[in-house]
Each structure stands twice: as structure tokens, then as C-alpha cells.
Amino acid sequence: MKKIWRSILMLMLLALGAHGGIKVASLHPLLSDMARSVGGDAVEVVDLFPKNGELHAFEPTASHIAAAAGAHLVLACGKGVEPYLEDLRDSLPASTKIVDLGATVPDVYIPGTAIADPHWWNSPSAMKRAARALRLELERAFPEGKGRFAEGHRTYTRQMDNLRRVALLAFVPFEQEDRVLVCSHAAMSHFCKEFGFTAIAVHGVAQESEGDTASLARILAQLRQQNVRCLFYGVNDSPKILQTIASQVGAVTKPLVLDGIYPASGSYREMFLFNVKSIQNGLMER
Ligand SMILES: [Zn+2]
């Protein structure tokens, strides 16, 4: 424990001396991307989430805590994505503030349940709300960067508006009854609400929450009734059960980035366009 606190102290001293702006640590790659865009060169971003990590299984280790302790802000998705958040708060010095960006986004419930879908980053409008909250937090922590943050925020907002327009245009050819998104876990409720889709999930919030036989039978009946021709598996999920269901209803499977952990880069744009293209291709199977 002594060793951890020594590292924390060293990192705090380094943070104060090494950078002219502020240091921001992030618990999700898409929040890192947002912080880099809004903060520009006035912000040094530290990614706490490991490369190829699994969002619903990640827990910070002592080295993550040490890296976060050197930061002015720690960005979190909230909405239960980080069940360890309270413990992390207790482990950090008072000078490090945890910012729950998901708190600025209204809840969207998984259809047929009273469970709020925590995957809010799949909606560009939700990302805009979070970016506004981030800008205010950055201004509070580093008033000298106000102009830079305003400019970064404007650019980021424009980018989200453009991505939203690209998606709306891509889905124009598809009728309302064809807009059904069947995913390996319940991660697209925010997206579905924004783009007028119906969400059906084979599993709950994380893929570990196994569906029982009765709900599986119900899903199969629903897929047949709605003539669903494509099912979408999260790139970090095992596609096995989805493939079994797909073969039973004669559908194909296509990948989606559900948890925002896109292997090629941490950019929101790349992730979002990948999903739009995949959904577009999937819907054309009908
Ligand atoms: Zn997920």
C-alpha cells in the first residue's frame, strides 16, 4: 500500500511539472477521444482502459489508480458501466475529480424492461450532451483554456451533427417495419431511439447475462414474425449463440461495435461509421 501511495505522489508531482495545461484520465476510449477533441493541446489525456480490454469486465488495478491520481479529472461513462466507481473515488486524492459524463444523458430503457441501457455513446446526440458537460468541467479546472475548449467543443459538436446526418441519410431507404436491430447484448437502445429502430437483444446489458430458454423461444418467434434477416454481434462478444439463432431463422450475422471499443483506433467517427455501414448492409439482406 505504501508503494502505491509513493507512486501516486510521484505521478502528481510529474503531472504538475510536465504539462502546461491539465491532465485528464479516462475510463473509456471514446471519452479519451472526446477529451482530446474538446481539450486539444491544453489537455493531456491518459487512457486508463487497456487496449483490447472488455468493458463489462474491466476493473482498475493499483497502476490504473496511480495513473488516475495524477490527473485533475477522471472521465467515467456512469450509468453503472463502472461498478467500481465508488471504490475508485475513495482511492483517489481530493484533488482528482471523477466526472460522470453519462449523468448528463437521459435514460433510455431496454425494451420490455425497467433497465436503463448504459451504452449511451451509441447516440451522437448523447455524445453532444456529454461534450458540453466536459467543456464546462475543463473550463472549471483550467480557466486559461476557455477559448481552446470552446473551439474544440464547437468542432466536436459539428462532427456529431455530421455523423447523425450520415446515419439518417443511410437509413432513408428502409421502411419503419424493416428497422429492427437484433444484437448479441442490449447495447443499442440509445441508437435505436435516435434513429427510429426497434431494439431486440439476445442477452442483457453484458453478454454474460444469459437469456433463459423461454426468452430465447420468445426471441425466435419474434424474429420469425418480423422476418428478421440479419442479426448483429458485438465485436467483443462471442458470436456463437447468435449464429445458432441465425441458422434457426435463416438469417445472416454482421458485426457491430457495441461497447465502443473499436480495435482499429479510439475514434468515435470510425466506430460510428463502421456501425452505420454494417447496419445498412444487414438491412439490405431483406
Ligand atoms: Zn456492453
Boltz pocket constraint, residues with backbone or C-beta under 6 A from the ligand:
constraints:
  - pocket:
      binder: B
      contacts: [[A, 55], [A, 56], [A, 119], [A, 185], [A, 186], [A, 187], [A, 205], [A, 206], [A, 258], [A, 259]]
      max_distance: 6.0
